[in-house]
């Protein structure tokens, strides 16, 4: 008999593991994260096991071949154990068992390793062909009033409180997926849905108390997964809003940190200096950089220490787990530059090794174009740093739009020349196709307030968002010019409820019948633009040529080899003639014009007039012999 045959015989002779032979855990383990895993994954698996003095135990895995514990690591607290698990490529999916042993006593915990969804690694993501619809679940729609307040969470619902919970939930989003798709959106970005158990102000979700649990006031993990599946059926993608920079003070691990340096700690409360430039400033002090990275965002949000390798691994696996579990289409990362940039680069790279086409957009809130460009993967940074972050939010353009559109000023550098000037810096960016463009979100002033409730100016904003380079994003309600309920209340005032989302609302703007007058006019205008945009490769992938003026107008073309779209924005108080002959270098030979806003055939020349605070959008065919 050969040694190989003897080995095979020996293996075959080993009895199968009998789960009944070892007692079930009876409270020794409080939690294991990630909650489960899959076969055929690239990301290494490291389990966080929490339980009273769990580090005193040895651990092994039973239940099948190809899955084994390769190492265990103790933390500063004896109530944690980090367990490295290797899953062989040939391992079978199924229920495995973590067997804990100490001094002759053993108990087991089941752990599911499922078969990976077919094609999961090759999943597609959001691109320039999409329009992203941002919504705050608590303020969007209340589909299940029974979960407005729950016995296991601190803050109870109070719809009248500006900074309180109003009762919106996952079911409310599911109830109105058709509305979102009908508008022309193709991606949903809900603000965080994970448990935020702060005693007050928890509605926004940015102070996480459990990274593996949907807030029960929004629904359940299963309901979230069902939301994504239903959205996919309706042609909608879903991106998850995540926070790696900080957790909430109500997070379960704040009662007993695994390591002293699991979060950044100071002798007394120390806030961040919000000085993003320290990340790339060659003159910056280490003192200032440390405050930027380590200072807390606010007192209720402890700052995570991604320099701790166990923290970094935790967040890498967590992103992969939610992608795989819920079948996600991408991530938006909150407060991106507040993180330690090196570990955060590793986080992005790790997620994209698992999902090479997955898009991740980071909130890098700065008015500085060079500083914003620094954070995009592939940028030619002098210090050699690469964030591996594919996409960035275009805050400089948002600022330019919000300063240009509300004004009639013809002074040098003001009005629409602000937008021309902003886009003239596009040479700084590495990849214009991975820029999220927007006029407002849940943290900025409502665009309806910015334009002082002027519907014609709101239409100009929507026209630009639908036709400029990048990936457009609209904040729920901006399509009908929602305004703040009370400007003095800041975020609490601008994050208004969507009428029709609650039983008993006086009007229902989710339905065509409920939209009348100005609301109908604005919805229809936005819908026309974004439904048209869905099939326009020239907008998704085309180049831009723009023309300077000093009369509060702005003209630009989006074009490729076969098509061109001409956009003329007249933000002035009077009619303007289009100086078509000035555009001859690109306009010559354009034919088969069609007015996008009316659907009618159109020609443009020097006699074409555009009314005050009106937009002209005409799509053309380009000459084949140019």
Legacy VTK file of the C-alpha trace (Angstrom):
# vtk DataFile Version 3.0
C-alpha trace
ASCII
DATASET POLYDATA
POINTS 626 float
0.000 0.000 0.000
1.366 3.440 -0.929
1.671 6.282 1.581
-0.922 8.284 -0.401
-3.377 5.392 -0.303
-2.755 4.911 3.398
-3.443 8.603 3.964
-6.667 8.392 2.014
-7.746 5.334 3.969
-6.929 7.107 7.209
-9.009 10.128 6.224
-11.871 7.972 5.070
-11.791 6.152 8.382
-12.237 9.328 10.393
-15.784 9.461 11.755
-17.969 12.375 10.660
-18.441 15.058 13.283
-21.550 14.504 15.365
-22.895 17.883 16.586
-24.792 16.111 19.345
-21.516 14.962 20.845
-20.692 18.455 22.111
-22.954 20.695 24.131
-24.378 23.873 22.692
-23.144 27.168 24.069
-25.222 28.404 26.965
-24.343 32.070 27.156
-20.565 31.827 27.004
-20.456 33.644 23.618
-22.222 36.980 23.281
-21.533 37.444 19.571
-19.477 36.290 16.601
-18.765 38.670 13.723
-18.980 38.475 10.754
-22.303 36.726 11.263
-21.573 34.198 8.492
-19.311 33.751 5.484
-19.149 32.199 2.026
-17.046 29.799 0.012
-14.826 31.029 -2.837
-14.016 34.381 -1.202
-10.781 36.342 -1.622
-11.023 38.226 1.680
-9.347 36.431 4.624
-11.756 35.578 7.424
-11.018 36.705 10.966
-13.795 36.182 13.483
-14.339 38.560 16.366
-15.664 36.433 19.228
-16.997 38.233 22.296
-17.923 36.586 25.591
-16.931 36.616 29.232
-13.277 35.524 29.436
-13.580 33.881 26.030
-9.843 34.332 25.521
-9.262 31.548 28.072
-10.611 29.010 25.566
-9.023 27.161 22.729
-11.063 26.939 19.530
-11.285 24.642 16.525
-13.758 24.163 13.679
-15.656 20.966 13.031
-18.272 19.941 10.513
-16.431 19.372 7.255
-13.141 19.324 5.439
-11.324 22.364 4.144
-12.250 24.760 6.951
-9.875 25.200 9.866
-8.620 27.604 12.493
-5.116 28.764 11.625
-4.480 31.160 14.526
-6.083 32.841 17.508
-5.234 36.263 18.902
-5.984 37.638 22.343
-6.966 41.261 22.829
-6.309 43.594 25.746
-9.693 42.633 27.140
-10.030 38.965 28.126
-13.573 39.075 26.778
-12.499 38.924 23.143
-10.809 36.401 20.910
-9.872 36.962 17.275
-9.900 33.727 15.271
-8.273 33.342 11.845
-10.151 30.861 9.667
-8.916 29.335 6.414
-11.510 28.119 3.919
-10.128 25.861 1.229
-11.278 26.353 -2.369
-12.826 22.883 -2.263
-14.673 23.417 1.025
-18.359 22.608 0.857
-20.997 25.138 1.935
-22.936 24.263 5.044
-23.160 24.639 8.808
-19.838 24.337 10.620
-19.194 24.477 14.339
-16.789 26.529 16.371
-15.800 24.265 19.249
-14.464 26.058 22.329
-12.545 24.072 24.925
-11.028 24.733 28.347
-9.855 22.287 30.981
-11.812 19.369 29.573
-15.028 21.325 29.026
-16.258 21.965 25.465
-19.175 23.739 23.872
-20.038 24.641 20.294
-21.462 27.514 18.272
-22.840 27.001 14.748
-21.316 29.062 11.938
-22.779 29.181 8.452
-20.506 29.130 5.413
-22.833 29.471 2.434
-22.359 28.980 -1.286
-21.444 32.232 -2.941
-23.958 33.824 -5.308
-23.081 33.065 -8.924
-21.270 35.989 -10.554
-20.982 37.856 -7.269
-17.360 38.855 -7.758
-18.155 40.312 -11.182
-21.074 42.450 -9.979
-21.507 45.756 -11.760
-21.872 49.077 -9.989
-23.048 52.648 -10.444
-21.577 54.666 -13.323
-22.156 57.825 -15.354
-25.158 56.108 -16.930
-26.963 56.339 -13.589
-28.800 58.960 -11.583
-28.571 58.548 -7.819
-31.562 59.317 -5.621
-30.510 60.159 -2.066
-33.075 59.714 0.675
-33.149 59.738 4.456
-35.184 56.654 5.435
-36.601 58.223 8.606
-37.981 61.167 6.631
-39.029 59.397 3.398
-42.022 57.195 4.159
-43.464 55.262 7.085
-44.511 51.898 5.680
-44.784 50.129 9.032
-45.967 52.298 11.955
-45.619 49.335 14.309
-41.811 49.683 14.351
-41.712 53.458 14.952
-40.573 52.803 18.529
-39.180 49.526 19.829
-38.530 48.263 23.359
-34.858 47.523 22.618
-33.934 51.015 21.410
-33.643 54.228 23.385
-35.149 57.020 21.309
-38.878 56.866 20.616
-40.710 58.366 17.643
-41.831 61.982 17.723
-42.752 63.322 14.300
-42.946 66.894 15.557
-39.331 66.938 16.761
-36.913 68.471 14.258
-34.099 66.200 15.422
-36.281 63.277 16.461
-37.323 60.069 14.770
-40.340 60.449 12.494
-40.978 56.792 11.696
-39.796 56.339 8.109
-38.498 52.851 7.387
-37.431 50.236 4.850
-41.015 49.280 4.064
-41.660 52.920 3.215
-38.840 52.842 0.670
-40.133 49.590 -0.818
-43.608 51.081 -1.125
-42.272 53.873 -3.340
-39.673 52.224 -5.556
-41.918 52.825 -8.568
-41.926 56.560 -7.832
-38.133 56.644 -7.763
-37.788 54.683 -10.993
-40.491 56.751 -12.708
-38.582 59.928 -11.906
-35.629 58.606 -13.890
-33.387 57.549 -11.031
-31.477 54.296 -11.395
-29.694 54.134 -8.021
-30.955 54.545 -4.461
-28.651 55.915 -1.786
-30.327 55.663 1.627
-28.457 57.281 4.495
-27.303 54.693 7.085
-29.823 52.046 8.082
-27.682 50.301 10.706
-28.607 50.565 14.371
-28.018 54.018 15.838
-29.044 53.823 19.497
-28.095 57.272 20.734
-30.685 58.625 23.198
-31.470 61.545 20.902
-30.801 62.561 17.300
-30.497 58.930 16.215
-32.677 59.344 13.118
-29.735 60.072 10.793
-27.961 56.776 11.503
-24.380 58.055 11.454
-23.555 56.977 15.038
-23.575 53.212 14.613
-24.302 50.962 17.608
-24.055 47.621 15.761
-22.378 47.208 12.390
-24.187 43.959 11.635
-27.752 44.931 12.532
-30.292 47.062 10.701
-31.982 49.441 13.130
-35.235 47.699 14.174
-37.051 51.016 13.770
-36.186 50.748 10.067
-36.736 46.992 9.777
-34.511 43.919 9.837
-31.502 42.561 8.002
-33.838 40.377 5.964
-36.068 43.331 5.083
-33.020 45.236 3.884
-31.967 42.330 1.697
-35.509 42.137 0.321
-35.434 45.866 -0.428
-32.308 45.423 -2.538
-33.770 42.426 -4.356
-37.003 44.273 -5.113
-35.096 47.343 -6.257
-33.084 45.181 -8.642
-36.302 43.776 -10.085
-37.357 47.338 -10.916
-34.017 48.240 -12.504
-32.722 50.136 -9.491
-29.311 49.699 -7.877
-28.701 50.233 -4.162
-25.595 51.670 -2.538
-24.919 51.477 1.188
-23.885 54.544 3.173
-21.124 53.462 5.575
-19.034 55.089 8.282
-15.576 53.745 9.069
-14.313 56.875 10.789
-16.447 56.655 13.897
-19.092 54.674 15.732
-21.621 55.894 18.305
-21.170 56.061 22.072
-24.024 53.540 22.316
-22.106 50.926 20.346
-21.978 47.673 22.293
-18.168 47.532 22.325
-17.910 50.912 24.078
-18.759 49.081 27.331
-15.636 46.948 26.950
-13.189 47.804 24.173
-11.221 44.885 22.696
-8.026 46.956 22.725
-7.219 50.215 24.462
-6.403 51.653 21.033
-9.560 50.288 19.344
-10.676 53.941 19.320
-8.660 57.125 19.687
-8.619 58.174 23.322
-7.469 61.364 25.020
-7.297 62.508 28.667
-10.274 64.744 27.892
-12.629 65.135 24.946
-10.661 66.207 21.879
-12.376 67.021 18.617
-10.905 66.858 15.141
-9.456 70.082 13.774
-11.175 69.375 10.418
-7.955 70.268 8.644
-8.011 67.948 5.620
-4.990 69.669 4.072
-2.717 68.011 6.644
-3.041 64.824 4.596
-1.175 66.291 1.623
0.370 69.537 2.891
4.186 69.185 2.780
4.382 71.857 5.485
1.892 70.270 7.873
2.927 69.361 11.403
2.437 65.867 12.812
0.537 67.508 15.659
-2.086 68.916 13.289
-2.276 65.694 11.270
-2.846 63.682 14.445
-5.722 65.941 15.490
-7.229 65.646 12.030
-7.089 61.840 12.068
-7.635 61.086 15.738
-9.880 63.818 17.076
-13.526 62.899 17.475
-16.099 64.160 14.973
-18.530 65.096 17.781
-18.745 63.921 21.430
-21.297 61.205 20.587
-19.099 59.669 17.866
-15.920 57.955 19.126
-13.160 57.996 16.534
-12.118 54.571 15.265
-8.410 53.740 15.077
-7.830 52.118 11.689
-4.121 51.887 12.468
-5.078 48.970 14.712
-4.923 46.023 12.267
-7.838 44.250 13.947
-10.058 47.310 13.477
-9.063 47.538 9.826
-9.706 43.846 9.226
-13.065 44.181 10.988
-14.199 46.920 8.611
-12.820 45.213 5.513
-14.812 42.054 6.245
-17.880 44.042 7.246
-18.081 45.787 3.863
-17.659 42.485 2.057
-20.254 40.791 4.274
-22.948 43.355 3.530
-22.145 43.330 -0.187
-22.445 39.564 -0.326
-25.385 39.245 2.054
-27.562 42.018 0.612
-26.285 41.923 -2.996
-25.206 45.568 -2.904
-24.173 47.708 -5.872
-21.665 50.017 -4.194
-20.755 52.159 -1.197
-20.753 55.774 -0.198
-18.210 56.414 2.581
-19.040 59.166 5.036
-16.390 61.595 6.360
-13.729 59.959 4.223
-10.705 62.267 4.891
-11.186 61.995 8.658
-9.948 58.397 8.478
-6.271 57.461 8.595
-5.482 57.617 4.898
-3.106 54.641 4.689
-5.403 52.059 6.287
-8.387 53.537 4.442
-6.551 53.027 1.168
-6.048 49.403 2.191
-9.786 49.175 2.975
-10.748 50.356 -0.510
-8.201 48.080 -2.160
-9.420 45.097 -0.152
-13.082 45.619 -1.066
-12.193 46.028 -4.727
-10.037 42.919 -4.758
-13.190 41.052 -3.844
-15.331 43.063 -6.289
-13.116 44.641 -8.983
-15.931 46.629 -10.628
-17.582 47.848 -7.417
-17.740 51.624 -7.194
-17.053 53.406 -3.916
-17.624 57.148 -3.584
-16.077 59.088 -0.737
-17.383 62.193 0.971
-14.335 64.451 0.740
-15.921 67.772 1.637
-13.575 70.490 0.478
-13.800 73.533 -1.773
-10.227 72.987 -2.896
-10.076 71.232 -6.271
-6.465 70.006 -5.875
-7.229 68.663 -2.403
-10.340 66.897 -3.673
-8.439 65.394 -6.608
-5.852 64.015 -4.187
-8.384 61.525 -2.844
-9.273 59.896 -6.155
-7.512 56.662 -7.030
-4.922 57.034 -9.754
-4.299 60.719 -9.147
-0.689 61.725 -9.754
0.041 62.794 -6.173
3.545 64.068 -5.521
3.841 62.034 -2.329
3.008 58.840 -4.225
-0.165 58.195 -2.244
-3.011 56.318 -3.933
-6.308 56.159 -2.061
-7.725 53.284 -4.169
-10.998 55.230 -3.795
-12.579 55.189 -7.258
-15.047 58.086 -6.952
-15.295 61.419 -5.181
-18.147 63.837 -4.495
-17.745 67.077 -6.441
-18.182 69.645 -3.677
-16.416 72.439 -5.618
-19.002 72.144 -8.407
-21.836 72.017 -5.877
-20.534 75.199 -4.316
-20.173 76.873 -7.721
-23.750 75.990 -8.699
-25.167 77.205 -5.395
-23.304 80.506 -5.614
-23.901 81.091 -9.334
-27.563 80.288 -9.866
-29.227 82.481 -7.173
-27.550 85.698 -8.313
-28.125 88.287 -11.042
-24.686 89.776 -10.511
-22.622 90.572 -13.599
-19.524 91.419 -11.605
-16.288 89.774 -12.645
-16.112 86.149 -11.584
-19.698 85.962 -10.390
-22.867 84.466 -11.825
-22.513 81.598 -14.282
-18.811 82.273 -14.829
-18.297 80.543 -11.465
-19.400 77.275 -13.054
-17.244 77.864 -16.126
-14.282 78.534 -13.867
-14.932 75.436 -11.759
-15.095 73.131 -14.776
-12.025 74.787 -16.288
-10.102 72.950 -13.544
-11.165 69.526 -14.792
-7.581 68.948 -15.936
-6.682 68.426 -12.275
-8.850 65.333 -11.854
-7.757 61.837 -12.752
-11.152 60.448 -13.825
-14.102 62.730 -14.557
-16.376 59.737 -15.067
-16.112 58.966 -11.368
-17.301 62.272 -9.948
-20.638 62.464 -8.150
-22.235 65.802 -9.043
-25.046 67.339 -7.022
-26.621 70.607 -5.985
-27.543 69.536 -2.484
-27.721 66.636 -0.087
-28.813 65.896 3.463
-25.950 67.971 4.913
-26.163 71.079 2.702
-28.817 73.740 2.317
-31.864 72.641 0.337
-31.477 73.779 -3.268
-35.031 75.122 -3.012
-33.835 77.437 -0.242
-30.683 78.321 -2.172
-32.664 79.514 -5.219
-35.110 81.296 -2.900
-38.040 79.176 -4.068
-37.609 80.306 -7.669
-38.833 77.409 -9.839
-37.173 78.645 -13.020
-33.795 78.664 -11.349
-34.418 75.206 -9.930
-35.024 74.010 -13.498
-31.665 75.445 -14.535
-30.014 73.411 -11.783
-31.762 70.212 -12.871
-30.772 70.878 -16.474
-27.108 71.106 -15.540
-27.197 68.023 -13.339
-28.755 66.033 -16.181
-26.232 67.137 -18.812
-22.843 67.718 -17.151
-20.000 65.219 -16.819
-20.103 62.860 -13.877
-22.715 60.867 -11.973
-25.698 63.041 -10.986
-27.318 62.784 -7.553
-30.586 64.352 -6.402
-31.751 64.638 -2.788
-35.313 63.364 -2.289
-37.788 66.179 -2.767
-35.474 68.509 -4.652
-37.230 67.418 -7.837
-40.252 69.372 -6.526
-38.281 72.145 -4.796
-38.757 71.045 -1.204
-37.615 73.736 1.206
-36.678 73.690 4.865
-39.476 73.621 7.384
-37.474 75.998 9.570
-34.113 77.368 8.428
-33.134 78.122 12.020
-33.162 74.379 12.792
-30.303 73.514 10.417
-30.194 69.836 9.509
-33.364 69.101 11.442
-35.224 71.715 9.417
-34.021 70.802 5.939
-34.570 67.043 6.354
-38.302 67.328 5.868
-40.813 64.494 5.570
-41.946 63.529 2.084
-45.682 64.374 1.846
-47.670 61.209 1.303
-45.242 59.033 3.195
-47.410 58.992 6.342
-51.020 57.963 6.757
-53.139 61.054 7.085
-50.821 63.420 5.186
-52.773 66.245 3.573
-51.251 65.547 0.160
-49.475 62.645 -1.505
-46.671 63.744 -3.800
-45.739 60.155 -4.578
-48.717 59.895 -6.936
-49.408 61.703 -10.198
-52.860 62.561 -8.897
-51.398 64.165 -5.798
-49.017 66.423 -7.721
-50.648 69.613 -8.949
-49.536 73.056 -10.000
-45.886 73.827 -9.430
-45.092 70.419 -7.926
-46.357 68.699 -11.070
-44.521 71.139 -13.328
-41.187 70.623 -11.576
-41.549 66.859 -11.286
-42.427 66.563 -14.968
-39.467 68.752 -15.955
-36.991 66.710 -13.912
-38.511 63.433 -15.064
-38.292 64.440 -18.732
-34.610 65.239 -18.405
-33.552 62.164 -16.480
-35.667 59.686 -18.407
-34.063 61.095 -21.564
-30.610 60.922 -19.998
-30.874 57.183 -19.273
-30.231 56.237 -22.891
-27.741 58.922 -23.878
-24.200 57.610 -24.210
-23.047 61.061 -25.317
-23.958 62.335 -21.826
-22.578 59.284 -20.027
-19.262 59.118 -21.875
-18.907 62.213 -24.038
-16.463 65.075 -23.769
-17.301 68.677 -22.858
-16.632 71.937 -24.666
-17.810 75.113 -22.968
-17.829 78.812 -23.878
-17.207 81.802 -21.636
-19.641 84.688 -21.358
-19.971 87.617 -18.969
-23.746 88.060 -19.123
-24.840 85.374 -16.635
-25.319 82.754 -19.325
-23.403 79.529 -19.830
-23.134 77.427 -22.992
-21.610 74.010 -23.393
-21.644 70.977 -25.645
-21.437 67.336 -24.666
-20.189 65.380 -27.659
-18.695 62.177 -29.003
-17.951 60.977 -32.531
-21.586 60.751 -33.628
-23.696 62.933 -31.342
-23.705 66.331 -29.693
-25.943 67.919 -27.074
-26.021 71.704 -26.844
-26.970 73.296 -23.527
-27.576 77.015 -23.097
-28.319 78.265 -19.588
-29.754 81.780 -19.398
-29.650 82.756 -15.747
-30.182 86.434 -16.470
-33.286 88.574 -15.976
-33.771 89.153 -19.694
-33.966 87.272 -22.981
-30.667 86.321 -24.616
-29.733 85.594 -28.190
-27.592 82.505 -28.630
-24.234 83.507 -30.203
-24.248 80.356 -32.315
-21.533 81.553 -34.686
-19.127 81.705 -31.732
-19.487 77.949 -31.444
-18.604 77.177 -35.053
-15.651 74.958 -34.154
-18.072 72.351 -32.867
-21.463 73.563 -34.113
-20.678 73.530 -37.829
-22.475 70.747 -39.629
-24.659 69.654 -36.738
-27.989 68.396 -38.026
-31.244 66.665 -37.102
-31.689 68.831 -34.046
-34.348 67.983 -31.469
-35.346 70.053 -28.458
-34.969 67.690 -25.510
-37.408 69.629 -23.333
-40.243 69.780 -25.883
-39.493 66.830 -28.147
-39.858 69.039 -31.212
-37.467 69.374 -34.155
-35.097 72.287 -33.603
-32.514 74.406 -35.353
-30.225 76.863 -33.622
-28.615 79.966 -35.090
-27.638 83.500 -34.105
-31.300 84.498 -34.092
-32.301 81.874 -31.540
-33.596 83.506 -28.364
-33.703 81.906 -24.928
-36.023 83.447 -22.364
-35.001 84.836 -18.991
-33.977 82.086 -16.553
-34.641 79.443 -19.157
-32.588 76.581 -20.551
-32.277 75.311 -24.096
-31.179 71.702 -24.598
-30.884 70.437 -28.178
-29.491 67.090 -29.278
-27.864 66.822 -32.695
-26.167 64.385 -35.001
-22.611 65.281 -35.934
-21.428 65.320 -39.540
-19.843 62.063 -40.651
-17.100 63.837 -42.671
-15.791 66.178 -40.020
LINES 1 627
626 0 1 2 3 4 5 6 7 8 9 10 11 12 13 14 15 16 17 18 19 20 21 22 23 24 25 26 27 28 29 30 31 32 33 34 35 36 37 38 39 40 41 42 43 44 45 46 47 48 49 50 51 52 53 54 55 56 57 58 59 60 61 62 63 64 65 66 67 68 69 70 71 72 73 74 75 76 77 78 79 80 81 82 83 84 85 86 87 88 89 90 91 92 93 94 95 96 97 98 99 100 101 102 103 104 105 106 107 108 109 110 111 112 113 114 115 116 117 118 119 120 121 122 123 124 125 126 127 128 129 130 131 132 133 134 135 136 137 138 139 140 141 142 143 144 145 146 147 148 149 150 151 152 153 154 155 156 157 158 159 160 161 162 163 164 165 166 167 168 169 170 171 172 173 174 175 176 177 178 179 180 181 182 183 184 185 186 187 188 189 190 191 192 193 194 195 196 197 198 199 200 201 202 203 204 205 206 207 208 209 210 211 212 213 214 215 216 217 218 219 220 221 222 223 224 225 226 227 228 229 230 231 232 233 234 235 236 237 238 239 240 241 242 243 244 245 246 247 248 249 250 251 252 253 254 255 256 257 258 259 260 261 262 263 264 265 266 267 268 269 270 271 272 273 274 275 276 277 278 279 280 281 282 283 284 285 286 287 288 289 290 291 292 293 294 295 296 297 298 299 300 301 302 303 304 305 306 307 308 309 310 311 312 313 314 315 316 317 318 319 320 321 322 323 324 325 326 327 328 329 330 331 332 333 334 335 336 337 338 339 340 341 342 343 344 345 346 347 348 349 350 351 352 353 354 355 356 357 358 359 360 361 362 363 364 365 366 367 368 369 370 371 372 373 374 375 376 377 378 379 380 381 382 383 384 385 386 387 388 389 390 391 392 393 394 395 396 397 398 399 400 401 402 403 404 405 406 407 408 409 410 411 412 413 414 415 416 417 418 419 420 421 422 423 424 425 426 427 428 429 430 431 432 433 434 435 436 437 438 439 440 441 442 443 444 445 446 447 448 449 450 451 452 453 454 455 456 457 458 459 460 461 462 463 464 465 466 467 468 469 470 471 472 473 474 475 476 477 478 479 480 481 482 483 484 485 486 487 488 489 490 491 492 493 494 495 496 497 498 499 500 501 502 503 504 505 506 507 508 509 510 511 512 513 514 515 516 517 518 519 520 521 522 523 524 525 526 527 528 529 530 531 532 533 534 535 536 537 538 539 540 541 542 543 544 545 546 547 548 549 550 551 552 553 554 555 556 557 558 559 560 561 562 563 564 565 566 567 568 569 570 571 572 573 574 575 576 577 578 579 580 581 582 583 584 585 586 587 588 589 590 591 592 593 594 595 596 597 598 599 600 601 602 603 604 605 606 607 608 609 610 611 612 613 614 615 616 617 618 619 620 621 622 623 624 625
